[in-house]
Amino acid sequence: MEKKFKTAFHIAALERPLDDYESLCALQKLNGVELGETYLTRSACLTEFIDYISSVMKDDLDVKLKECPFFSVMLDGSTDHGVIEEAIMYVRYLEKSTGRPVTVYLRIQEPVRLELEKGI
């Protein structure tokens, strides 16, 4: 199972297509790596491994942000060809053990527009 987690992390970290997971597992099996017969599909890569890895990483970041006395959020927006506006968010904080600044990706999402009431 550990080898499948590492393979899924490799796919996510390099932003490779999920179909690469299946071919990497097949290659590992050809090279004699024991992977078993389950969780070898692209859907398993996403739903079983990448989602879980993401959840653990989010929880870890949550703990780090709660431990630090302050942090900053950076946003950058753009509009794609379909005229859909997106904002990418990063958070920057000081690492507790070293005091070094760390910048990590937080999320990308469509900005929410607030409508002001007329007459204000």
C-alpha positions as CSV (number, residue, x, y, z in Angstrom):
1,M,0.0,0.0,0.0
2,E,2.9,2.4,0.8
3,K,4.2,2.0,-2.8
4,K,0.8,2.9,-4.2
5,F,0.6,6.0,-1.9
6,K,4.1,7.1,-3.1
7,T,3.1,6.5,-6.8
8,A,-0.1,8.6,-6.3
9,F,1.9,11.4,-4.6
10,H,4.4,11.3,-7.5
11,I,1.5,11.8,-10.0
12,A,0.0,14.7,-8.0
13,A,3.3,16.4,-7.3
14,L,4.3,16.4,-10.9
15,E,0.8,17.3,-12.0
16,R,0.6,14.2,-14.3
17,P,-2.6,12.8,-15.7
18,L,-4.3,10.2,-13.5
19,D,-3.9,7.7,-16.4
20,D,-0.2,7.7,-15.7
21,Y,-0.9,6.0,-12.3
22,E,-2.1,2.9,-14.0
23,S,0.9,2.8,-16.4
24,L,3.4,3.4,-13.5
25,C,1.8,0.6,-11.5
26,A,2.1,-1.7,-14.5
27,L,5.7,-0.8,-15.0
28,Q,6.5,-1.4,-11.3
29,K,4.8,-4.8,-11.5
30,L,7.0,-5.6,-14.6
31,N,10.0,-4.7,-12.6
32,G,9.0,-7.2,-9.9
33,V,7.5,-4.8,-7.4
34,E,4.7,-6.5,-5.4
35,L,1.6,-4.2,-5.6
36,G,-1.2,-6.7,-5.1
37,E,-4.3,-6.6,-7.3
38,T,-6.4,-3.8,-5.8
39,Y,-6.2,0.0,-6.0
40,L,-4.5,0.0,-9.4
41,T,-7.0,2.2,-11.3
42,R,-7.0,5.9,-11.9
43,S,-10.1,6.4,-9.7
44,A,-8.3,4.6,-6.8
45,C,-5.4,7.0,-7.3
46,L,-7.7,10.0,-6.9
47,T,-10.3,8.8,-4.4
48,E,-8.2,6.6,-2.2
49,F,-4.7,8.1,-2.3
50,I,-4.6,11.7,-3.5
51,D,-7.7,12.8,-1.6
52,Y,-6.3,11.2,1.6
53,I,-2.8,12.8,1.1
54,S,-4.5,16.1,0.5
55,S,-6.5,15.8,3.7
56,V,-3.5,15.0,5.7
57,M,-1.5,17.9,4.2
58,K,-4.4,20.3,4.9
59,D,-4.6,19.1,8.5
60,D,-0.9,19.6,8.9
61,L,-1.0,23.1,7.6
62,D,-3.9,23.9,9.9
63,V,-1.8,22.8,12.9
64,K,1.1,24.9,11.7
65,L,-1.0,28.0,11.2
66,K,-2.6,27.6,14.7
67,E,0.9,27.4,16.2
68,C,2.3,30.5,14.6
69,P,1.5,34.0,16.0
70,F,0.7,35.5,12.6
71,F,0.6,34.6,8.9
72,S,-0.3,36.4,5.7
73,V,-2.5,35.4,2.8
74,M,-1.5,36.3,-0.8
75,L,-3.9,36.4,-3.7
76,D,-3.5,36.7,-7.4
77,G,-6.4,36.7,-9.8
78,S,-6.7,36.0,-13.5
79,T,-9.3,35.4,-16.1
80,D,-9.1,32.4,-18.4
81,H,-10.2,32.1,-22.0
82,G,-13.8,31.3,-21.0
83,V,-13.9,34.6,-19.1
84,I,-14.0,32.8,-15.8
85,E,-12.2,34.7,-13.0
86,E,-10.1,32.6,-10.7
87,A,-8.0,33.6,-7.6
88,I,-5.0,31.6,-6.4
89,M,-4.3,31.8,-2.7
90,Y,-1.0,31.3,-0.9
91,V,-0.3,31.5,2.8
92,R,3.0,32.6,4.3
93,Y,4.1,31.9,7.9
94,L,7.2,31.5,10.0
95,E,8.2,27.9,10.6
96,K,8.1,27.3,14.3
97,S,11.4,25.2,14.6
98,T,13.6,27.4,12.4
99,G,11.9,30.8,12.2
100,R,12.2,30.7,8.4
101,P,9.4,32.0,6.2
102,V,7.4,29.3,4.4
103,T,5.0,30.0,1.5
104,V,2.5,27.2,0.6
105,Y,-0.3,26.9,-1.9
106,L,-3.7,27.2,-0.2
107,R,-6.3,26.9,-2.9
108,I,-7.7,28.2,-6.2
109,Q,-11.3,29.3,-6.5
110,E,-13.7,31.6,-8.1
111,P,-13.9,34.9,-6.2
112,V,-17.3,35.6,-4.6
113,R,-18.9,38.9,-5.6
114,L,-20.8,40.8,-2.9
115,E,-23.7,42.9,-4.2
116,L,-24.2,46.1,-2.3
117,E,-27.8,47.1,-1.5
118,K,-29.1,50.0,-3.6
119,G,-29.2,53.3,-1.7
120,I,-26.0,52.8,0.3
